[in-house]
Amino acid sequence: MNWTFQKQTLPYIFRGITFRPRPRYQIPAMATATAAALAVAKAGTTQCKVVLAATVAKTLFDEVQTTLKTLQRKPKLVGFLANDDPASRTYAEWTEKTCEQYGLEFELREVDKDELEQAVIAANEENAVDGGIIYFPVFGTKQVNGLPALKPKAAQFNTVDQYLQQILDVSKDVEGLSHKYIFNMYQNIRFLDEAKTQKSILPCTPLAVIKILEYIGAYNKIIPYGNRLFGRTIAVINRSEVVGRPLAALLANDGASVYSVDINNIQHFTRGEGVKMHRHHAVDTDLKVEDVIPKCDVVITGVPSKGYKFPVELLKDGAICINFSSEENFGPEVMNKASIYVPAIGRVTIAILLRNLVRLCQYRQINSA
């Protein structure tokens, strides 16, 4: 998603805001927003419940430790840092600390961006490496044709970073960015094997939001698996290829009616009337934010701008509000409208990353037996 536009082209929800590209990692800086929300809740002047990411993540970390007991050795995650972005380094340090806390090995490999391709290929061949993560952006929006050496190998990709996402071995892709996993996600293919014992790997941040919604009861467990958001109307304020669009697809594949709000327009993601379709379909609409937000049960924001604040006055009373941006997308007044507010999700994202790692290790162990 390109966040740099002229003010007059912006829909109501984005008007007057200048957007700049930000990394996809939500770092601990959101602790300030969390503390502010907790202070309001503690004052007893609101019915809104603040749900902390750490609370949701505990169950996921417990699952990681349970799976670890079934593995023959300690899994090793390798991070590749080829940029000078402070947020990427902070995320790497945070990942290392969490790995150590839960009994996993982490190694950060800092390489020049022109050497990253070969570094990842080498790690693919290392039996001791169980998972890899590349800290993007590396080349940013640089086109493949801007690097002649890559063009013969990466002709099907627009940018160098898109190519780099695909060279990590699928069996070590803890972020779920490989073509196989992305294809499965959009096509609503949930398992890797015919016996349906090995789940497909999903991108960490979108899945973190799903797990939060499950935790707070937005999913109806009485309804059959795969349809448990049927009857829910959800808005996702972000349509990036990394988080917003995958999240909208996952929610719609689970039965929700999803309005995907982008800087340009609003798309509607559904599985059709009565969730009769196997996978979601998305259509462009002429709707405005004022048309959709008041009827949404859940509003999920991910706008990468310090100057942005969601227009809380549009919220339906009792809505669930979740922020996955590294910035504070909701002001304190959200506590007067929402029934549940999740100000940050970073801890859950890390938990999903580690869960993906141990799952991939478990799959390889089972498949090689």
C-alpha atoms as one frame of an Amber mdcrd trajectory, in Angstrom:
protein
   0.000   0.000   0.000   1.328   3.421  -0.910   0.540   5.865   1.887   1.681
   9.058   0.122  -1.249  10.863  -1.531  -2.522  14.376  -2.060  -4.921  15.465
   0.668  -7.834  16.100  -1.668  -7.816  12.451  -2.836  -8.224  11.033   0.659
 -11.531   9.614   1.875 -12.995  11.004   5.105 -11.220   8.588   7.397  -7.763
   9.563   6.092  -8.304  13.273   5.399  -5.461  15.584   6.379  -3.075  12.753
   7.214   0.369  12.320   5.689   1.397   8.673   5.521   4.900   7.316   5.322
   6.043   3.734   4.800   6.657   1.898   8.056   8.007  -1.584   8.812   5.474
  -4.292   9.496   6.776  -4.948  12.997   4.843  -3.690  15.997   7.493  -2.935
  18.582   7.161  -2.445  22.371   6.706   1.329  21.969   2.975   0.616  22.109
   3.382   0.092  25.859   2.504   3.772  26.313  -0.854   3.349  24.603  -1.553
   0.206  26.607  -0.766   1.955  29.893  -3.040   4.865  29.002  -5.930   2.544
  28.166  -5.448   0.593  31.390  -5.462   3.818  33.397  -8.844   4.783  31.948
 -10.241   1.309  32.625  -8.922   1.333  36.189 -10.610   4.655  36.864 -13.922
   2.833  36.528 -15.497   5.445  34.269 -16.034   3.065  31.344 -17.562  -0.334
  30.612 -14.786  -1.081  28.126 -12.500  -4.031  28.854  -8.844  -3.620  27.876
  -7.315  -6.910  26.723  -3.531  -7.125  26.808  -1.566  -8.938  24.120   0.511
 -10.672  26.795  -2.631 -12.246  28.251  -3.660 -13.686  24.881  -0.117 -14.809
  24.075   0.247 -16.918  27.224  -1.856 -19.777  25.842   0.129 -19.718  22.600
   3.459 -19.794  24.427   2.153 -22.718  26.495   1.385 -24.508  23.225   4.927
 -23.805  22.017   6.409 -25.374  25.135   4.117 -28.403  24.868   5.208 -28.970
  21.260   8.866 -28.518  22.237   8.602 -31.599  24.441   7.812 -33.718  21.371
  10.858 -32.565  19.406  14.182 -34.360  19.276  16.245 -31.176  19.621  15.963
 -27.471  20.339  14.736 -25.599  17.220  16.942 -22.881  15.771  15.602 -19.691
  14.196  17.894 -17.498  12.080  17.110 -13.847  11.435  18.616 -12.029   8.436
  19.168  -8.303   8.939  20.249  -6.414   5.829  18.906  -2.947   6.541  19.590
  -0.149   9.015  15.995   0.201  10.164  15.832   0.609  13.979  12.427  -1.082
  14.182  13.769  -4.191  12.433  16.677  -4.397  14.862  14.383  -3.910  17.839
  12.106  -6.657  16.545  15.122  -8.962  16.103  16.293  -8.274  19.652  12.788
  -8.817  20.976  12.566 -12.126  19.088  15.924 -13.267  20.465  14.887 -12.469
  24.024  11.603 -14.339  23.642  13.302 -17.362  22.048  15.702 -17.592  24.973
  12.826 -17.265  27.430  10.958 -20.203  25.912  13.846 -22.543  25.178  14.534
 -21.905  21.495  17.776 -20.885  19.805  18.026 -17.634  17.839  20.890 -16.355
  15.698  20.963 -12.939  14.038  22.978 -12.855  10.828  23.772  -9.324   9.678
  24.663  -9.235   5.997  25.034  -6.693   3.224  21.824  -6.543   1.204  23.672
  -7.599  -1.953  24.790 -10.769  -0.156  21.411 -11.581   1.380  20.257 -13.877
  -1.422  23.224 -16.225  -1.031  23.036 -16.073   2.766  19.431 -17.294   2.699
  20.199 -20.013   0.143  23.052 -21.232   2.348  20.750 -21.383   5.379  18.284
 -23.456   3.361  20.965 -26.163   3.172  21.884 -26.071   6.873  20.269 -28.936
   8.761  20.798 -27.072  12.033  18.589 -24.184  10.854  14.899 -24.908  11.371
  13.418 -21.538  10.475  14.354 -18.230   8.912  13.045 -14.684   8.951  14.156
 -11.824   6.710  13.678  -8.370   8.171  12.034  -6.298   5.456  12.233  -3.863
   3.803  15.626  -4.639   2.262  15.483  -3.062  -1.199  12.108  -1.436  -0.579
  10.278  -0.677  -3.811  13.308  -1.318  -6.038  12.170  -3.191  -9.132  13.776
  -6.458 -10.171  14.734  -4.905 -13.511  16.809  -2.418 -11.546  19.181  -5.242
 -10.604  20.197  -6.994 -13.858  21.892  -9.853 -11.992  18.568 -10.864 -10.451
  16.329 -10.391 -13.470  16.814 -13.870 -15.052  15.977 -15.577 -11.742  13.188
 -13.287 -10.599  11.351 -12.275 -13.743   7.957 -13.162 -12.239   8.369 -10.711
  -9.344   7.917  -6.941  -9.438  10.283  -6.040  -6.613  13.488  -7.509  -5.269
  11.936  -7.910  -1.819   9.130 -10.021  -3.314  11.761 -12.270  -4.849  13.687
 -12.532  -1.583  10.516 -13.625   0.224  10.328 -16.665  -2.026  13.888 -17.993
  -1.829  13.592 -19.119   1.793  12.814 -22.848   1.830   9.093 -23.401   2.382
   9.856 -25.871   5.188  11.696 -23.080   7.051   9.325 -20.206   6.303   8.106
 -19.237   9.783   6.365 -16.093   8.493   4.165 -17.941   6.007   5.212 -15.743
   3.071   6.114 -18.512   0.610   3.893 -18.863  -2.438   2.537 -22.211  -1.239
   1.337 -20.773   2.066  -0.043 -17.579   0.517  -1.890 -19.619  -2.126  -3.374
 -21.872   0.560  -4.460 -18.872   2.620  -6.306 -17.110  -0.187  -7.828 -20.347
  -1.514  -8.969 -21.361   1.997  -6.849 -24.520   1.977  -6.168 -25.111   5.643
  -4.005 -28.228   5.699  -0.782 -29.370   4.041  -1.610 -33.084   4.017  -4.579
 -35.164   2.869  -5.054 -36.564   6.371  -5.535 -32.998   7.640  -3.065 -33.375
  10.486  -0.654 -30.593   9.470  -2.043 -27.075   9.236  -0.756 -24.655   6.626
   1.490 -21.884   7.947  -0.147 -18.454   8.086   1.435 -14.963   8.242   2.142
 -13.991  11.841   0.395 -10.633  12.246  -2.895 -11.551  10.513  -3.053 -14.795
  12.483  -2.288 -12.894  15.700  -5.434 -10.815  15.145  -7.430 -14.010  14.515
  -6.181 -15.529  17.770  -7.127 -12.379  19.675 -10.647 -12.525  18.245 -10.885
 -16.177  19.247  -9.698 -15.364  22.756 -12.253 -12.605  23.346 -15.126 -14.722
  22.040 -15.800 -13.114  18.664 -15.761 -16.602  17.155 -18.966 -18.578  17.738
 -17.839 -22.055  18.827 -21.327 -23.500  18.346 -21.016 -22.982  14.578 -18.913
 -25.553  12.648 -15.183 -24.876  12.262 -14.510 -22.627   9.287 -17.748 -20.651
   9.612 -17.466 -19.306  13.144 -17.462 -15.619  12.178 -20.722 -15.978  10.253
 -22.960 -13.074  11.237 -20.060 -10.799  12.174 -19.397  -7.566  10.285 -15.778
  -6.419  10.465 -13.797  -3.447   9.160 -10.051  -3.657   8.515  -8.459  -0.216
   8.093  -5.438  -1.300   6.052  -5.091  -3.260   2.817  -1.363  -3.859   2.646
  -0.224  -7.088   1.007   1.612  -8.035   4.205  -1.181  -7.639   6.766  -4.407
  -5.930   5.721  -5.405  -7.946   2.667  -4.427 -11.348   4.142  -6.327 -10.485
   7.323  -9.471  -9.544   5.394  -9.229 -12.817   3.459  -8.798 -14.910   6.610
 -11.738 -13.244   8.335 -13.973 -13.659   5.288 -12.889 -17.279   4.868 -14.101
 -17.824   8.437 -17.524 -16.473   7.477 -17.372 -12.758   8.298 -18.584  -9.895
   6.141 -15.429  -7.786   5.890 -15.018  -4.209   4.717 -11.412  -3.619   3.688
 -10.718   0.125   3.899  -7.848   1.416   1.806  -6.663   4.908   0.972  -8.431
   4.592  -2.403 -11.681   2.741  -1.760 -13.556   0.119   0.249 -13.686  -3.511
  -0.828 -16.176  -6.049   0.483 -14.843  -9.540   1.280 -17.406 -12.344   1.785
 -18.032 -15.998   1.030 -21.357 -15.118  -0.514 -24.877 -15.310   0.856 -25.039
 -17.868   3.645 -21.249 -18.477   3.341 -21.965 -20.957   0.540 -18.715 -20.333
  -1.322 -15.596 -22.285  -0.353 -13.349 -19.235  -0.386 -13.781 -15.500  -0.084
 -14.458 -13.141  -2.961 -13.701  -9.410  -2.920 -15.558  -6.697  -4.812 -14.998
  -2.952  -5.088 -17.735  -0.769  -3.630 -18.773   2.867  -3.771 -19.398   2.865
  -0.037 -17.951   5.467   2.292 -16.486   4.911   5.733 -19.534   6.599   7.259
 -21.674   3.908   5.598 -19.862   0.852   6.934 -18.265   1.596  10.316 -21.542
   2.153  12.250 -22.670  -1.396  11.449 -19.369  -3.130  12.236 -19.094  -5.414
  15.259 -15.299  -5.324  15.043 -12.960  -2.558  13.835  -9.303  -3.432  13.251
  -6.819  -0.661  12.462  -3.295  -0.684  11.066  -2.577   2.829   9.811   1.171
   3.613   9.946   0.973   7.285  10.885   1.457   9.150  14.152  -0.988  11.793
  12.991  -3.825   9.382  12.331  -6.697   8.820  14.757  -9.692   6.669  13.974
 -12.983   8.659  14.067 -14.439   7.020  17.169 -17.754   8.843  16.737 -18.537
   6.440  13.880 -18.246   3.345  16.069 -21.207   1.168  16.884 -21.805   1.077
  20.644 -20.093  -1.984  22.082 -17.821  -2.611  19.103 -14.583  -4.554  19.506
 -11.531  -2.436  18.590  -8.084  -3.845  17.817  -4.984  -1.890  16.766  -2.115
  -3.679  15.005  -0.254  -0.529  13.974   2.934   0.488  15.762   1.196   3.856
  16.206  -1.786   4.702  18.427  -4.667   4.588  15.943  -7.335   5.048  18.634
  -7.546   7.964  21.033  -8.614   7.481  24.685 -12.227   8.277  23.752 -12.483
   4.788  22.225 -13.015   3.570  25.787 -16.402   5.300  25.827 -17.704   3.420
  22.774 -15.964   0.048  22.591 -16.808  -2.979  24.712 -13.347  -4.508  24.220
 -10.180  -2.670  23.237  -6.867  -4.291  22.301  -4.315  -1.444  21.977  -1.402
  -3.572  20.715  -0.793  -7.105  19.452   3.012  -7.430  19.302   3.360 -10.130
  21.942   0.812 -12.323  20.163   2.655 -11.871  16.851   5.885 -13.129  18.436
   4.026 -16.098  19.927   2.664 -17.009  16.486   6.178 -16.754  15.026   7.502
 -19.255  17.564   4.468 -21.504  17.152   5.065 -21.580  13.396   8.707 -22.505
  14.050   7.982 -25.455  16.328   5.177 -26.636  14.036   7.522 -26.719  11.052
  10.044 -28.668  13.136   7.322 -31.089  14.172   6.174 -31.548  10.561   9.715
 -32.348   9.375  10.204 -34.781  12.233   6.958 -36.600  11.402   7.530 -36.606
   7.641  11.080 -37.953   7.955  10.117 -40.788  10.315
